[in-house]
C-alpha cells in the first residue's frame, strides 16, 4: 500500500495511523519551490517520531525532486547538487529527479522504493490470517458455478 499525505499539515494528526508499520518513506518536494525542499527535514523527523521504527538510523527513505519539466527547467530553485548533498548528510538516502507529468524517472524511483520496502519487510514477521473455508458443507458445486 502507498499512502500519500500530499504534505498536508491537516493530516499530521493521523500520522501514527498512516506511518506505523511502514516499510519505506518517500519524501517528495518540488524542485521549483524552495520551501518544499526546506520542509524535508521536518517531514523526515515527524515520520520518525510517529512511525517509531525499531531502527530509525537505518530506516529506508527515498527522496524525489519532482516537477523537473516545469518551464523547461528554468523555474528550478533547488539544484540537484544541493538535494544530493542533503540526502548524503542523512545517510545516503537514494535520490531521484522526476516529472510525474511526463513520467520521467517515476518507474526507476518506484523500483527503488519497492526494493527498499521489501528489504525492510524481510526482517518483520509476516502476518498470515487463518484460512477461512467459505464453501458449503455440500461437496457438489452450485449450478452454473465454474470455479
C-alpha positions as CSV (number, residue, x, y, z in Angstrom):
1,X,0.0,0.0,0.0
2,X,1.1,3.5,-0.7
3,X,-0.3,6.4,1.5
4,X,0.1,9.9,0.1
5,X,-0.5,12.7,2.6
6,X,0.5,15.3,0.0
7,X,2.4,17.3,2.6
8,X,-0.9,18.4,4.1
9,X,-0.4,19.7,7.7
10,X,-4.0,18.7,8.5
11,X,-3.1,15.0,8.1
12,X,-0.3,15.2,10.7
13,X,-2.7,14.1,13.5
14,X,-3.3,10.9,11.5
15,X,0.4,10.3,11.2
16,X,0.6,7.4,13.7
17,X,-2.1,5.5,11.9
18,X,-0.6,6.2,8.5
19,X,3.1,5.7,9.4
20,X,3.2,2.9,12.0
21,X,4.4,-0.3,10.3
22,X,5.7,1.4,7.2
23,X,8.5,-0.3,5.3
24,X,9.8,2.8,3.5
25,X,9.1,6.5,3.5
26,X,9.1,8.6,0.3
27,X,9.8,12.3,0.7
28,X,8.8,14.4,-2.3
29,X,9.5,18.0,-2.9
30,X,9.0,20.5,-5.8
31,X,12.4,21.5,-7.4
32,X,10.7,24.8,-8.2
33,X,9.6,25.6,-4.7
34,X,12.4,26.1,-2.1
35,X,10.1,25.8,0.9
36,X,9.1,22.3,-0.1
37,X,12.7,21.3,0.0
38,X,13.4,23.1,3.3
39,X,10.5,21.2,4.8
40,X,12.0,17.7,4.1
41,X,13.9,17.8,7.4
42,X,10.7,18.4,9.3
43,X,8.8,15.7,7.4
44,X,11.5,13.2,7.9
45,X,11.7,13.9,11.7
46,X,7.9,13.8,12.0
47,X,7.8,10.5,10.3
48,X,10.4,9.0,12.6
49,X,8.6,10.3,15.6
50,X,5.2,9.0,14.6
51,X,6.3,5.7,13.0
52,X,8.7,4.8,15.8
53,X,10.7,2.4,13.6
54,X,12.8,-0.1,15.6
55,X,16.0,1.2,13.9
56,X,15.4,4.8,13.0
57,X,19.1,5.3,11.9
58,X,18.7,2.7,9.2
59,X,15.0,3.2,8.2
60,X,14.8,3.4,4.4
61,X,13.8,6.7,2.9
62,X,13.8,7.8,-0.7
63,X,13.8,11.4,-1.8
64,X,12.2,12.6,-5.0
65,X,12.7,16.0,-6.5
66,X,9.6,16.4,-8.7
67,X,8.4,18.8,-11.5
68,X,11.7,18.9,-13.4
69,X,9.6,19.5,-16.5
70,X,8.2,22.9,-15.4
71,X,9.2,25.8,-17.7
72,X,11.9,23.7,-19.3
73,X,13.8,23.7,-16.0
74,X,14.1,27.5,-16.0
75,X,11.9,27.8,-12.8
76,X,14.1,25.5,-10.8
77,X,15.4,26.9,-7.5
78,X,16.7,23.7,-5.8
79,X,19.8,22.2,-7.6
80,X,20.3,18.5,-7.9
81,X,23.7,19.0,-6.2
82,X,22.0,20.6,-3.1
83,X,19.4,17.8,-2.9
84,X,22.0,15.1,-3.3
85,X,24.1,16.7,-0.5
86,X,21.1,16.7,1.8
87,X,20.5,13.0,1.0
88,X,24.1,12.2,1.7
89,X,24.1,14.0,5.0
90,X,21.1,11.9,6.1
91,X,22.8,8.5,5.5
92,X,23.0,8.3,1.7
93,X,19.2,8.4,1.0
94,X,18.5,7.4,-2.6
95,X,17.5,10.4,-4.7
96,X,15.6,10.7,-7.9
97,X,14.6,13.7,-10.1
98,X,11.2,13.1,-11.7
99,X,8.5,14.6,-13.8
100,X,5.2,13.0,-12.7
101,X,3.6,14.8,-15.7
102,X,5.9,13.3,-18.3
103,X,6.7,10.1,-16.4
104,X,10.5,10.8,-16.3
105,X,12.3,8.5,-13.8
106,X,9.0,7.6,-12.0
107,X,9.4,3.9,-12.7
108,X,13.0,3.9,-11.5
109,X,12.1,5.7,-8.3
110,X,9.3,3.3,-7.6
111,X,11.5,0.3,-8.3
112,X,13.9,1.7,-5.6
113,X,11.0,2.3,-3.2
114,X,9.8,-1.2,-3.7
115,X,13.2,-2.8,-3.2
116,X,13.7,-0.8,0.0
117,X,10.3,-1.7,1.3
118,X,10.8,-5.4,0.5
119,X,14.2,-5.4,2.1
120,X,12.8,-3.7,5.2
121,X,9.9,-6.0,5.4
122,X,12.1,-9.1,5.3
123,X,13.0,-8.5,8.9
124,X,9.4,-8.3,10.0
125,X,7.4,-11.4,10.8
126,X,4.8,-11.8,8.0
127,X,1.2,-11.9,9.2
128,X,-0.9,-14.6,7.5
129,X,-4.5,-14.8,8.7
130,X,-6.1,-18.1,9.4
131,X,-7.7,-19.7,6.3
132,X,-11.4,-19.5,6.2
133,X,-13.4,-22.0,4.2
134,X,-16.3,-20.2,2.6
135,X,-17.5,-23.2,0.7
136,X,-20.7,-25.0,1.6
137,X,-20.9,-28.3,3.5
138,X,-22.3,-29.9,0.3
139,X,-19.3,-31.1,-1.7
140,X,-21.1,-30.6,-5.0
141,X,-20.8,-27.3,-6.9
142,X,-23.7,-25.0,-7.2
143,X,-25.3,-25.0,-10.6
144,X,-23.6,-22.6,-13.0
145,X,-20.5,-22.2,-10.9
146,X,-17.4,-22.6,-13.0
147,X,-14.9,-22.2,-10.0
